[in-house]
Amino acid sequence: MTNYVVISPVRDEEQYIEYTIKSMVAQTIKPSVWVIVNDGSRDNTEKIIAEYARRFSWILVISGIDRGWRERGAGVVEAFYLGMKHVESYTYDFIVKLDGDLSFDEYYFEKIFARFSEDSKLGIAGGVCYERKGRRLVIDKHPMFHVRGASKVYRSQCFKAIGGLRPVFGWDSIDEIKANMLGWTTRSFSDIKIIHHRGTGATSKFMQIDAGKGSYFLGYHPAFNLIKSILWIPKKPFLFGALAYLYGFIEGYIWNRPRIEDHELVEYVRRQQKNRLLFRETIWK
């Protein structure tokens, strides 16, 4: 039997949280405990999750600190670790970080765990996110070694090996880069679907600038980032998005902003990016 625990930092998710709860309740393999961390919600999120916690003994609701706003990066990880304190008494093989604005079929975790069984070196995995654009579902494209922060399943040994999650912007890239560096594999599986109702970056008005800042923080190679910004040109909002991304990256140099203090990780990232530019084998596939 697969033992796993789920932690969900949520804030102001009254519009979507029941999609996630109903998806979890329907799972063929249920978690030992699902800790939902109410991270300062000011809508009816707390009321909704409390009602389901009364109905299902494996759902635990706890309250975080109300910062007054939704804080990406450090805030999400801090809320996650607040939930981690409540799973210490459980024995588990996998840890799941799950957003509160998702829906997925009843076999989602069963299919994910099957992939872990097939590959003993698989450390982090998840499905591929789709977002609603009008009446259509559109895939959120990204390199397949990357697992979106909305739903990340960690093998417990891998989670410990990478030192857990870092409370910084870009935590959901650092974890998998570190895992790959240590010999683990990370993967999103295109045949396992998640619907992301809010959408990646939907809470940020400056998604492209934030992405550029994140690339600077992680020590991305300038040549790789230049090519990456060019590839942003045909994406909405077209040229503006590319310039915003490049600005977010360059302004880190202008203001001499702090970067991740892990030289080994930065060297690994840049080596992988150079290989990508030279069409060699790399995690960027």
N, C-alpha and C positions, 0 to 999 in steps of 0.2 A: 504493500500500500504506500502511495506517495504522500508524504507529510509536507505541507507547506503553510506559510503564514502570509497574510496580505496586509499591507499598510497603505492607507489612502489619505493623504493630506487634502482637504477640500475647503473651499471658501466660496460662498455665494453660488452654489450649484443647484438651487431649487428647480431650475428649468431642465436639468439633465440628470440629476443624481439618481432618480428612480430607474432610468435606463440601465445604469451600472448595477444598482442593487438587484434588479430583476434578472440581469444577466448572471450575476454571482449566485443568486438563489437557485438558478436553473442548472448550474454546473453539475456534470456527471461525477466530478471529483471535487468535493468541497474542502475548503481550507480548515485547518485546526482552529484558527481564529482569524477574523478580519477586523483589524483595528482601523476605524475611521476617525481621523483627527480633524475635528471641526476647528479650522484655523481662522477664527474670528469672523465667521459668517454674520451678515447683518440682514439676511433675508430669511426664508423659511427652511433653509437647509438643516439646521439643528433639529427642528421639529420633525422633519421627514425621516432623518436617519435614526432619531430616538424611537420613533414608532416601529421601525423595522427591527431595531435592537431588542425591543420588548418581545417581538415575535420569534426571533431567531437567536438562540443562546450563543452561537458562535460569532455573532456580530457585537463588537464592543465599540462604544462611542466615548471619546475623550475630548476635552477642550484644550485648545492651544491658546496662544497669546494673540490678542487682537492688536496688530500693528497699525491698523487704520487703513491698510491697503493690501493688495495682493502682491507679495514680494516673490519674484522669480529667483531661481538660483538658491541663494543661502536660505531664504525663508522656507522654501519647499523642503530642503534637506533638514533644516531644524525641526520642522513639523514631523517629518518622517522619523527622525530619531526620538522624538517624543513618543511616537507610536511604538518604536522598537523596545522601549523600556517595558512595554506590556506583553511582549512575546518571549521574554527571557526564560520563563518557566516551561515553555513548550519545546518539544523535540521536533526539529524540522529539517528537511533536505533542501528546501528552496525558500527564498524570500522574494516577495513580489511587491514592487512599488506600482500602485495603480491609481490613475486619475479618477475623478468622480464625474466625468462627462463622456463616458464610453459606453458602447454596447457591443456585444459579441455573442456568438452562438453557444449552446450548452456544452459543446465539446472543446471549447477553446483551450482550457488548461489540460485536458486529456491529450489533445494533439501536441501541445507544447512539451509536455512531459515525455511523450513518446519520442520526440526529437532528442531530448536529453539522454534517453535510454540508448538511442542509436549512436551517440557520440559522447564518449566519456570526457572529452576535452572541451565540450561545449559549456561555456561558463555563464553567458548571458544571452537570453533569447526573448523573442516576442513576435507578435504578428505584425502585419503591415497595416498602417493606418489609412483609412479612407475618410475624406471629408465631403460633406454635402455642398454642392454648388447648384443651387436651385433644386431641380428634381433629379440631378445626377449625383452619383458617387464618384469622386475623383481621387485617384491614388496619390498619396503624399510620397513623392519620389525622393530617394536618398540612397547612398551606398548601402549595400546589403549587410555590411559588417556593423552598421549603425542600428541600434535598437532605440526607438523613440522613447523619451522619458515618460510618456503617457502610460506605457505598460512595459515594465522591465521585469523579467524573471531571472533571478540570480541563483545559481547553484551555491549552496552555503559555503562550500570550500573556496570557491572563486571569490565570493563576497569578502571572506576573511583575508584571502591572499592579497586583494587589492587595497585592503585597509578600509573597506566600506566606502561610503559616499562623502565627498568633500563639500562643505557648505559654501560653494562659490558658483558664480554663473558659469555654465558649461559643464556642470557636474555629470551630465548624462553623455558627455563625450569623453571626459577624463576616465570614467570608470571602465569603458570598453577599450580605450587605448591602453590603459594600464593592464587590463586583462590580456590583450593580445601580446603586449610586451612580455608578459610572464608565461606565455605559451598556451593560454586559453584561446578558444575561438568564440566569436560573438556573431549572432546572426538574426536578421529578421526574415521570417518565412512568408513568401509571397502568397502561398496557398492558405494561410491562416489570417483571416480578415478581422480587423477592428474598425468600428465606425467611431470617429473622433468628432463629436457633435460641436464642441466649441472650436476646434481647429488649432493646429500648431501656431503659436505666436499670436493668437487672437486677443490675448489680454495686453499685448504691447502695441502701442501706436508707432513704434520705431523698430519693427522687427529686423529690418535689414541692417540698421545701424547697430543694434544689439548683437546681431550675428557677426558683424565685423569686429566689434569689441571682444566678443568671445574668441574669435580666431587670433586676435592679438594676444589675449591673455594666455592662450594655450601655446603660443610660440610658433604659430604657423609660418612656413617659409614664405617670404615676400613674393617670390616668383610664382609659387603655387597660388597664392591669394590673388595675384594680378590676373592669372588665367581664370580663376574662380569668379572674379568680379565680371570679367568679360562674358562668361557663360550666364550671368544674371541678366544681361541686357535684354534678351527676348522674353524674360519673365515679367509679369505684371508686378509693379507699375513700370515695367520696361526700363528705359535708361536710368530713370530716377532710382530704382532699386539697386542697380549696379553701382551707381555713384554713392548711394547711402551706405552700402556694404563696404566699399573702399574707404569712405570717410571714417566709418567706425573703426576700421583697422589702422589707418594712418594716424588718427588723432591720439592713439595710444603712444606712438612715437613722439608726437608733438608735445604732449603733456607728460611724457615719461611715466606713464601709469604702471603700477605694479603688475608683474606677470607671475604665473604659477612657479612656485619654488620647487621644481622637480626637474633638474637638468637632464637626468637620464630619460625622462618621459619626453621632454622637448626634443632631444636628439633623436629619439625613436620616431617621433612624429615627423620631423623634417626628413629623416632618412626614407620613410615611407612615401612622403610627398615627392621627393626627388625621384624615387623609383617610378612613381605614377607619371611624372613628367617625361621620363625616359622610356615609358611603355614597358617597364619591368614588372615582375610579380610584386604585388602590394596588397594591403588590406583594403585600399580604396579601389573597389571593383564596381 
